[in-house]
């Protein structure tokens, strides 16, 4: 189980138009904390394990690009680097 989970992320970015695309990026602050507990059972042996998770690096950076695809639909791809690199993509529909 995960208890007392908190995740705060804030960033300040600069953006610029590159043709029809919008590129952006900048520094970010990220604070993550969680208490994790789980049980491992193997036959008659049961092991209770608990641990605290804290983000190693509080500061990082992010960058992304937003492409218009068709009328009112856009694709956004963004990456973040804190302790490790992560990336994601999403489709945006404006209505």
Secondary structure, DSSP 8 states (H G I E B T S, - for coil): -EEEEEEEEEEEEEEEEETTEEEEEEEEEEEEEEEEEEEEEETTEEEEEEEEEE-S-SEEEEEEEEEEEETTEEEEEEEEESSSEEEEEEEEE--
